[in-house]
Amino acid sequence: MTKAAGRGPRNLARVALLCAVAALVVLAFTGLHGLHGLLVLLAEVVGLVLVAVGAWWALAYRGVARVVGAVLAVAAPVGVIALAVVLEVLLPVTVALALWFAGLALARSALRAARPPKAMPEREAPAPRRPVLIMNPKSGGGKVERFQLVSKAKELGA
């Protein structure tokens, strides 16, 4: 990977980390305010961890683990939002969840962009005994005739 090509995934990863840190800062300030601050902070952190674990399972595994991960990734924020509505701190919780989901999406994009492309599989094959080349004389505005492709193909043995 060239130096310039490596900047894209690295920048995506940096922004993903920034989103995660911003979400935690929002959660910390939410947890410090109100009578139930510690409960809210604990529920939010546990909810974010459950979303991360659930999203990981949904993306990395198959079968039952994928379904459980997807349910966990959806149920955790719903539970945190329900608690936030009850304790009247919905706006900061929603902002933190949005930042967390943006961070997860950016992290996934960074990992995909950093992955090297798969090489095309190769296998040895004998040279053709009677090669054939099919040309469409109408295609490309008559390039077959203009560049004498039929005679060149015959010279090469097709």
Secondary structure, 3 states (H helix, E strand, C coil): CCHHHHHHHHHHHHHHHHHHHHHHHHHHHHHCCCCCHHHHHHHHHHHHHHHHHHHHHHHHCCCHHHHHHHHHHHHHHHHHHHHHHHHCCHHHHHHHHHHHHHHHHHHHHHHHHHCCCCCCCCCCCCCCCCCCCCCCCCHHHCHHHHCCHHHHHHHCCC
